[in-house]
Amino acid sequence: MKIFLLLIIFVNFLFSYNEDYSFRKYNHIKEFYKPIIKETIRIALKYDMPPAAILAMASVESGYGRGYVAKITGNILSLGAGRSEKELPSLYLPNLKKPYKVLYNEKEIKKYKKSQLVWKQRPKSLKKDYRPNNIAGTTKNLDYFDYHKQERIKANLKNIEEFCSKWINLKSNYKVFRDARKLLNERVKMYGKGVLFTKELNTEFINSIGGKPNSYNYRETWPKKIVKVMEKTGLIRLSEDIYLKRDFEKVW
């Protein structure tokens, strides 16, 4: 099985040689993937999920980890909180007028003059809060993950594992997720785990869960945006390289 997986990766390598990975010129994109990609691949393969698609989704949903909800909660896939889970509450936060940026870190807020800030009451995000239980779901220590980088990485990976295990599941309440699970199960059974590294299946998976009502994201433009990020960053090739234990800095 592993030999067949490596064969598919080698074939993908030949066909991806001249692809345009223009997004790799951005350092913030590189820094987003570097600490999570290895474990994301492990988690994805454990649950028969396509790693490149998951990474592309996390990129868009979190703004490459720079969105304030993702930075506060560690929830880079924008997963909604379940009934018994804590969600990010309504927050009274300022945004910097120019350049526009939502601020939540008290030390950073103090750097600016009052005239540079506009304060707003922001509604509940409804997203699961992955901070420690004693502060999750509260307005306390919003900057927790800024000062606990390893805990942030753990939260990001827990978020990814919950998406793979709980959301894309045959028992899901949503038909698109049940159908996506069936699709992946069928392809892996037919071709082995190597198929999870193909552009075709990653693209098919993205289109299967978005761009329609009652899906991960109903907007028709959402799948196109995710696929573009996947292609322009070369996430399939990058996932293959990291799976083959190549050094991130060298392959980037």
Buried (B, 14 or more C-beta within 10 A) or exposed (E): EEEEBBEBBEEBBEEBEEEEBEBBEEEEBBEBBEBBBBBBBBBBBEBBBBBBBBBBBBBBBBBBBEBBBBBBBBBBBBBEBEEEBBBBBEBEBBBBEEEEEBBBBEEBBEEEEEEEBEEEEBEEBEBBBBBEEEBBBEBEBBBBBBEBEEBBBBBBBBBBBBBBEBBBBEEBEBEBBBBBBEBBEEBBEEBBBBBBBBBEBBBBBBBBBBBBEEBBBEEEEBBBBBBEBBBBBBBBBBBBBBBEEEEBEEEB
